[in-house]
Amino acid sequence: MSEKQIYEIFEKPELESSTLVVGWSEDAGRLGPGVVDYLNQKLGAKEFAEVELEDFFPLGGVSVQDDVARFPEIKFHYCPQKRLVTLKSNSPRSEWYRFMETVLDIAQNYCHASEIYTIGGMVYFGPHTTPRQLMTIVNSAEMRESMNQDDLIVDLDYETPPGQRPTLNSFLIWCAMRRGIAAASLWVPVPFYLVAGSDPRAWKKVLEFLDNRLSLEMDLRDVTEEAMRQNEKIAHLRSESPEVDGYIEKLETSIALTQEESEQLVKEVDDFLKRGD
């Protein structure tokens, strides 16, 4: 007896080959979802597939924010002109291997994906004024060689801590390797006091890479301006609050904050940025 199909295809993309970009909704600084949403909006991508939730999320997976129920989502979009496919998804709570195989089935069978890029934010205990770095873990020697460029840290030296599962990004590119699909996970450090909000400077770093790598020909002035606005807001906060300015100045001079100072900085920056939205 065949296994029930757990996804729905609304429209079959006419793609001879494609690149899949994956972002997880819970990412630090909204890096993954921010980049995927930007790509979808900027390139006019169309939704074409959705994976059923029941096998990967418990009934308690629904969250409530501002009195609005927010359901998990696993949605694919595509842009035929750029041969680009995107997946924006909440992190599955169970059945990781089955989830990854479902994602790769859709990518291969309907989009003929030949490359995959996953996106992830890393918590960084430094200041937002530090230039963002782009780091990557690849799943093949050929992928490593093709991504060898000056501003990219290739093959990040990261090992899963004992007793813990690998990250979703690492697991996905491993599953892709087993199918012979070239893949890389892209990581950008996100300052810890921007983790709960957004970090457009980190978005810009990933978008610049994808724009160049995939010849997307995007005008990134809007995300550049958004990053500048955020920097200006934080600069305004620093001018108003000597306490916040002192915390960030410590970080800029490589002085670690205490836990209490870190928590206070997170609260002050988060509250201020929300008031400015």
C-alpha positions in Angstrom: 0.0 0.0 0.0 1.5 3.4 -1.0 2.1 6.1 1.5 -0.4 9.0 1.5 1.0 12.1 -0.2 1.3 14.8 2.5 1.7 17.8 0.2 -0.5 19.7 -2.3 0.7 21.1 -5.6 -1.4 24.1 -6.7 0.6 24.7 -9.9 3.4 22.8 -11.5 6.4 25.0 -12.2 7.8 24.7 -15.6 11.5 24.6 -14.7 14.2 22.6 -16.3 16.5 23.4 -13.4 16.3 25.6 -10.3 17.9 26.7 -7.1 16.0 26.3 -3.8 16.4 28.8 -1.0 15.2 27.8 2.5 14.4 30.0 5.5 13.0 28.9 8.9 10.4 31.2 10.5 12.0 31.1 14.0 15.4 32.4 12.9 17.5 34.9 14.8 16.9 38.4 13.6 14.2 37.0 11.3 17.1 36.3 8.9 15.7 33.3 7.1 12.0 34.5 6.8 13.1 38.1 6.1 15.3 37.0 3.1 12.7 34.6 1.7 9.9 37.2 2.0 12.1 39.7 0.3 12.9 37.4 -2.5 9.2 36.5 -3.0 8.1 40.1 -3.0 10.9 41.5 -5.1 10.8 38.8 -7.8 7.1 38.4 -7.8 7.3 34.7 -6.8 4.1 32.6 -6.9 3.0 30.1 -4.3 2.8 26.6 -5.9 2.9 24.0 -3.1 2.2 23.5 0.6 3.0 20.6 2.9 0.4 19.4 5.4 1.1 20.2 9.0 -0.4 17.4 11.0 2.5 15.0 10.6 5.2 17.5 11.7 3.4 19.7 14.3 1.3 18.8 17.4 -2.1 20.4 17.9 -0.4 22.7 20.4 1.9 24.1 17.7 -0.5 27.0 17.1 0.9 30.2 18.8 -1.1 33.3 19.8 0.4 36.7 19.2 -1.5 40.0 19.8 -4.7 37.9 20.3 -4.3 36.4 16.8 -3.8 32.6 16.3 -0.7 31.9 14.2 -0.6 28.5 12.5 2.7 27.0 11.3 3.3 27.1 7.6 5.3 25.1 5.0 5.0 27.0 1.7 6.9 26.9 -1.6 7.0 29.8 -4.1 8.8 30.0 -7.4 10.0 32.6 -9.9 10.4 31.0 -13.4 12.3 33.9 -14.9 15.1 33.5 -12.3 14.8 29.7 -12.0 14.4 30.3 -8.2 12.3 28.3 -5.7 11.8 29.4 -2.1 10.6 27.5 1.0 9.5 29.4 4.1 8.7 27.0 6.9 8.3 26.7 10.6 10.8 24.3 12.2 9.1 20.8 12.3 8.6 19.5 15.8 8.9 15.8 14.8 9.7 13.5 11.9 12.7 15.5 10.8 13.9 12.9 8.2 10.5 12.5 6.7 10.1 16.3 6.6 13.4 16.8 4.7 12.7 14.0 2.3 9.3 15.6 1.5 11.0 19.0 0.9 13.6 17.3 -1.4 10.9 15.3 -3.2 9.1 18.6 -4.1 12.3 20.3 -5.0 13.5 17.5 -7.3 10.3 16.1 -8.8 8.6 19.4 -9.5 11.4 22.0 -9.8 14.5 19.9 -10.9 16.5 21.7 -8.2 20.3 21.4 -8.7 21.4 23.6 -5.8 20.0 24.4 -2.3 20.9 27.2 0.0 19.6 27.3 3.6 19.7 30.5 5.7 20.4 30.8 9.4 21.2 33.5 12.0 23.8 32.9 14.7 23.6 34.7 18.0 26.6 37.0 18.3 27.6 38.6 21.6 29.1 41.7 19.9 27.8 45.1 18.8 25.5 45.9 15.9 28.2 48.3 14.5 30.4 45.4 13.6 30.2 44.5 9.8 28.2 41.3 9.2 30.1 38.3 8.0 28.8 35.5 5.8 29.8 32.0 6.6 28.9 28.7 5.0 28.9 25.0 5.5 28.9 23.0 2.2 28.0 19.4 1.4 30.7 18.7 -1.3 34.2 19.6 -2.3 32.9 20.9 -5.7 30.5 23.2 -3.8 33.3 24.5 -1.6 35.5 25.2 -4.6 32.8 27.1 -6.5 32.0 29.3 -3.4 35.6 30.2 -2.7 35.5 34.0 -2.7 37.2 36.7 -0.6 34.3 37.9 1.6 32.9 34.4 2.3 34.1 32.2 5.1 33.8 28.8 3.5 33.2 25.5 5.4 32.5 27.0 8.8 34.2 24.7 11.4 31.1 23.7 13.5 30.4 20.5 15.3 27.1 19.6 16.9 27.5 19.5 20.7 27.4 16.0 22.3 23.9 14.9 23.0 22.3 17.5 20.7 20.7 17.1 17.3 22.3 18.9 14.3 20.7 22.1 13.1 17.9 21.8 10.6 20.2 23.5 8.0 23.0 20.9 8.5 20.5 18.1 8.4 18.9 19.3 5.2 22.2 19.7 3.3 23.2 16.2 4.5 20.0 14.8 3.1 20.6 16.7 -0.1 24.1 15.2 -0.3 22.6 11.7 -0.2 20.6 12.6 -3.3 23.6 14.1 -5.1 22.3 17.7 -4.8 24.8 20.5 -4.2 23.9 22.4 -1.1 25.2 25.0 1.4 24.0 26.5 4.6 24.5 30.3 4.9 25.1 31.8 8.3 25.3 35.4 9.5 26.1 36.4 13.1 23.2 38.5 14.5 23.8 40.8 17.5 22.1 39.3 20.5 20.0 42.4 21.2 18.5 42.1 17.7 17.8 38.4 17.8 14.1 38.8 18.8 13.4 41.5 16.3 15.0 42.0 12.8 18.5 42.6 11.5 18.3 44.1 8.0 22.1 44.4 7.8 22.2 40.6 8.1 19.5 40.3 5.4 21.4 42.5 3.1 24.6 40.3 3.5 22.7 37.2 2.4 20.7 39.0 -0.3 23.9 40.4 -1.9 25.4 37.0 -2.0 22.3 35.4 -3.6 21.9 38.3 -6.0 25.5 37.8 -7.3 25.5 34.0 -7.1 22.2 33.5 -8.9 22.2 36.6 -11.2 19.0 37.8 -9.8 19.6 41.5 -10.7 17.8 42.9 -7.7 17.9 46.5 -6.7 18.8 46.3 -3.0 18.5 50.0 -2.1 15.4 49.5 -0.1 16.9 46.9 2.3 20.1 49.1 2.5 17.9 52.1 3.6 16.1 49.9 6.1 19.4 48.9 7.6 20.4 52.6 7.8 17.1 53.5 9.5 17.7 50.9 12.1 21.2 52.1 12.8 19.9 55.7 13.1 17.2 54.6 15.6 19.8 52.8 17.8 22.1 55.8 17.6 19.1 58.0 18.7 18.5 55.6 21.6 22.2 55.8 22.6 22.0 59.6 22.6 18.9 59.4 24.9 20.2 56.7 27.2 23.7 56.9 28.7 23.2 53.4 30.1 22.5 51.8 26.7 25.4 53.8 25.2 27.7 52.5 27.9 26.6 48.9 27.3 27.2 49.1 23.5 30.5 51.0 24.0 31.7 48.1 26.2 30.8 45.6 23.4 32.6 47.8 20.9 35.8 47.6 23.0 35.4 43.8 23.4 34.3 44.0 27.1 31.7 41.4 27.9 28.5 42.4 29.6 27.1 40.8 32.7 23.9 38.8 32.3 21.9 41.5 33.9 23.5 44.2 31.6 22.8 42.0 28.6 19.2 41.4 29.5 18.7 45.2 30.1 20.2 46.0 26.7 18.0 43.5 25.0 14.9 45.0 26.7 15.8 48.6 26.0 16.7 48.1 22.3 13.7 45.9 21.7 11.2 48.3 23.3 12.7 51.3 21.5 12.6 49.7 18.1 9.0 48.6 18.6 8.0 52.1 19.5 9.6 53.4 16.4 7.7 51.0 14.1 
